[in-house]
């Protein structure tokens, strides 16, 4: 009976630790991909789209700059946008890998403790 009580208390302690870690993860995820990040990405997208539109407008319609130059600048801006998107995806992939590794470690640790209790 005493051993069961001790294991129950240990499980309660583990549950409290899990809740603390869960809140910590929520805060980290909020900083990485929260609403502020979505606004930031929307501003970046609007900026790139506006710049490409202005360059094509100046070169193709208003003839203020040579059309070939406007095409090259537009392609350059689109390439910069693609590079930025790849960079953002790499940050997300790194974070997901870190989280999955952390979860795997915790699961194996809990599995060891459960096997000891058996």
N, C-alpha and C positions, 0 to 999 in steps of 0.2 A: 504494500500500500504506500509506504514511504517513497519507494522508487517511482511509483506512478505519479505521486504528488510532485516529486522533484521534476519529473519529465514534463508534467503539465505546466509547471512554473517556467521551465526552460522554453517550452513552446510559446507561452505567453510573451516571454522576453523576446524570442525570435520574431513574433508577430509585431511587437512594438518596433523592433529594429527595421522590419520590412516596411512598416508604415512610414517611418522616418526617411528611408531610402526612396520610397515611392514619391514622397513630397519633394525630395531633392531632385529626382529625375524630372518631375513636372516643371520645376523651376528652370532646370537646364534646358529642357525642350522649349519652354516658353521663350527663353532668351535666343535660341537658335532659330526657331521657325514660328514665332508668334505673329500676332496681328501687325506689329510694327515692321516686321520683316516683309510682310505682304505689301504694306504701303510703300516700303523702300523699293521693292521689286517693281511695283506699278510705276513709280517715278522714273526708274531706270528705263523701263520699257517705253514710256511716253517720251522720254528724252531721246532715245535712239530713233524711234519712229519719227519724231519731229525733225531731228537733224537730217535723216534720210529724205524726208519729204521736202525740206527747205533746199537741200542740195539739188535734188532733181527738179524742183521748181525753178531755181536759179539757172540751171544748165539747160533744161529742156524747154521751158516755156518762156522765160524772160531773156534768155541768151546773155546773161551777165557773165557767165563763165563758160568755157568750151564744154560742149556736151560730153566729149570723151573724158574730160577731167571730172565732170559731175558723176559719170558712171563709175569711175575709179574710186572716187571718194565714197560714193554710196556702197560699193562692194567692200571697201575697207571698213566702213562703219558696221556693216552687217557682219563682217568677219570678227570685229571686236565684240559684237553682241554674242556671237556664237562662242567665242573664247570665254567670255564672262559667264555664260550659261554652263559651260563645261567646268569652269572653276567652282561655281556654286554647287554643281552636282557632286564634284569631288569632295567638297566639305560635308555634304549630306552623307555620302557613302562612308567617309571616315567616321563620322559620328555614329552611323548605324552599326558599323563594324565594332566600334568601341562599346556600344551598348550591348550588342549580342555577345561579345566576349565576356563582358561583366556579368550578364545574365547566366551564361554558361558556367562561369566560375561559381556563382552563388548557388545555382541548381546542384552542381556536383558537391558543393560544401554541405548543402542541406541533405542531399542524398546520403552522404557519409554519416551525418548525425542521425538520420532515420535508421540506417543500418546498425549503428551502435545501439540505438534504443531497442531494436528488435532483439 
